[in-house]
Amino acid sequence: MAFREPLLIRLELPVEDFGKMIDSVTISRHATGADMDEVDHLTELGATKKYIELLCGVSMEAIQTMFQGDITAINAAMLPFVSRTPPPTDDSGATSPAPAAGPPN
């Protein structure tokens, strides 16, 4: 699997994180086995929030105040960073957009 470049996601509604307002988050790395162990026992929503904390470096306190639409957008963008399979391709070999599904549990 090819590693993806960090991905910036703009928030519809800024939140306070570590004492400062943020209007975007960056998915800075791929999930590891240790990350998967941390989310293994969580619900799908709990796993999504934990992956945001781990892969984006956002505090759980900030995530708890995020707009649901922002969490959904981050979750969709995060899927290629946590997926165990490569993203689907169309007939030309170009990568197709990832479906809006939660990270694997």
N, C-alpha and C positions, 0 to 999 in steps of 0.2 A: 504494500500500500504506500502510495506517495504521500509524503507529509505536506500538509497545507500551510500556507503562509498565515500569520496572525490575521484575524478578521475583526474589523471595527463595526459595531452595531450602534446606531444612534437610538437613543431612548425618546419615546414620545413625551414622557413626563420625567424631568430630571429628579434625582433622588440624592439625599445626603449620604455620603460614605466616608468614614474616617474623618468627619468634621468638615468635608468640603462637598459642594454640589457637583454632581457628575451628570453629563448629558449623553454619555456613550459608555460602552464597555468594549473591551477587546478580548476575544477568545485567543489566548496567547500560546496554547499548547494542546497537544493531543492527550486524551485520557490514558492513564497507565493502569496496570493491574491493581496497584494500590488504590487508585481512585475507584475502580470497579468494586473492590472489597468494601470501600466506605459507603457505597450506595446500594449494595446487594440486599440489605434488609429493609430498605426504604420503599415507600409507595412510589408510583410514577412521578407524582408532583414533588415529593420529597427528594427523589433522585435528580430531577431537573434542577431544583434549587441548589442542591449540593454540588452538582456539576458546574453551575454558574459560579458558585463560591470557589471551587477548586481551579477551574480552567480560566476564569476571568479575574480572579483576585478580588472579587467584590465581597464585602462582609455580609453575613447572613442577616444582620440588622437592616442593611440597605435593601437586600433582596425582599425582605418581609414587607417593605413599604413600596415596592415596585408595582406599577400598573400591570394588571394581568396581561394586557396586550403586549407589553414589553417583554414579559417573561416568555410568552408564546413565541415572539419573534426571535429572541435569543435562543430558545430551545430549537427552533427550526434551523437556525444558522449553525448551531452546535452539533447537529446530528453527524455530519461528516467527521467531526473531531472525536466522536465517541463510538462510531459504528464499527462493527467487526467485519463488514463487507465493504468493498469499494462502491462508490456511487454509481448508479446506472448510467449507461451511455446510450445515445441515439445511434442511428445507422452510420453517421459520419464519424463516430468515435468521440464526439464531443460529450462532455459531462452534462447530464440532465440535472435540473434542480432537484434537490432532495425533498422527499415528501415531508409534510408537516406532522411528524410523529415524535413522540418522546424518546429520550435516550434509552438504550437497553437497560433492563434491571438486572 
